[in-house]
Amino acid sequence: MNFFAEILNDNSITNVILVGVGNMGRALLHYRFHERNKMKIIMAFEVDDHPSIGTIDDNIPIYAISQLKKHIKSENVQTAILSVPSNKAQEVANLLTDAGIKGILSFSPVNLSVPKDVVVQYVDLTSELQTLLYFMRKSN
């Protein structure tokens, strides 16, 4: 098992950042990624004047978005979860890619324009719910 785990790089924990600590973001902060999937949110970011700035939620520090580049470089993070309003998603994606992020999991329902070396995975909860309802109706 150890041999295959090393080949698949399964022994390491992937550090992830979260941008947007609204309702969805807070739920993600409290989700135990590292206990299930060897991923760990190590820091979160929110707009500079947000009341959560400077606090720690579930052992995860919340920083101002203006500090993004500095903190990403200090931790050498390449993966981000994006849970910001749709009208801010592209602006934040630009900040993330400029700071060196190479993978984005986006909960914002807009297609992001990113450099070719950046991978974006979209999570569309509306589409997932519609798919569930479709299969529920088909099984009746």
N, C-alpha and C positions, 0 to 999 in steps of 0.2 A: 504493500500500500504506500509506504513512504517513497519507494522508487517512482511509482506513477504520480504521486502527489508532487514530487519535485519536477518531473517532466512537464506536468500540467501547470506548474507554478501555483499549486494549490496550498502550499504551506504559508504563503505570505498573506498578509492582510492588506487590502487595497484601501488607502485613505481617500475619502471623498469629502467634498465641501457641499454645503447647501446654500442656495441663494433664494431668499424669500422665506420669512418665518411667520407668514399668516397662518390661517387655519390648516391648510395642507402642509405647509412647512413644519409647523409644530407637531403634527401627527408623524411626519417623517423623522423629526428629531428624536422622538420617543420610540421609534421602531428599532428593534434590536438586530440591525443588519449583521453585526459582527458575530452574534451568537448563531446565526443561521447560514450566512453566506460568505464569511471572511471579508466583509466590507465594513468600514467604519466611518461614520461622519465625524470628522475631527474639528470642524469649525463651521459656523454659519455666518451669513452676511445679510444685511438689511439696509434700507435707505438710511442715510446719515442721521436724520432727525427722529428715527424710530425709537420709541421708549425702551425697547429691548437691548439697544446698543450698550455694550459694556457689561451685560449680564451673562450668566452661565445657566444654561438650561440642560438638565440631565448630563452634566459634566462637559457640555459643549459650549465653548465661548461664542458669543455673537458679536461680530465686528461690523463697523460701518463699511458700506460698499466702497467708499473712497480708499479704504485700506486693503482692498482685495489683492492687488498685485504684490504688495509687500508680504502679506501673509502666505500667499500661494508659493512664492519663491522660497520663503523660509522653511516651508514644509514639503516642498517638491511634490505637490499634488497635481494630478493630471485629469481628474474626473470630478464632474460637478452635477448636482441635481438642481434643476431650475424650476422653481415654483413661484413665479412672479406673474402679475397681471399680463394679459396678452399684449397690451400696448407698450409694455416695457421689455418684453422678451428679447427682441432683436438687439436693443441697446445693451442689455445685460450680456447677451451672447457675445457681442463684440468685445465687451470688457473681459469676459472669460477667455476668449481665444487670444486676445492681446496679452493676457497674463500667462499664457502657456497651457491652458486647458486643452486636452485632446479628445475628451469624451464628455458628452452632455446628455443626461436623461432629462427630457423636458416634459413637464406637466402643463405647459402653456399650449393651447390649441392653435398655434400658428407655425407655419413652416419657416425655419430659420435659415438664413444665408450665412454659411460658415466656410472657412478655407477647406480645400480638398483633403487636408490631412486631419481634419476633425470629424469625428463620428457623432451623429445625433440620433438618439433613440427617443421616439415620442410615446407618451402614455396618454391616450385619449379616453378618459373615463366614460364619457357619453357614448362613444363607439363601443366600448366594452360592455356597457349596460344594454345597449341595443342588441348586441350579439347574443348576450345571455337571454334576453326576452324572446328573440327569434327562436332560439333552440328550445326554450321552454314551451313556446306555442307549437312547435313542430312535434314535440314529444307527446302532446295531448291528443 
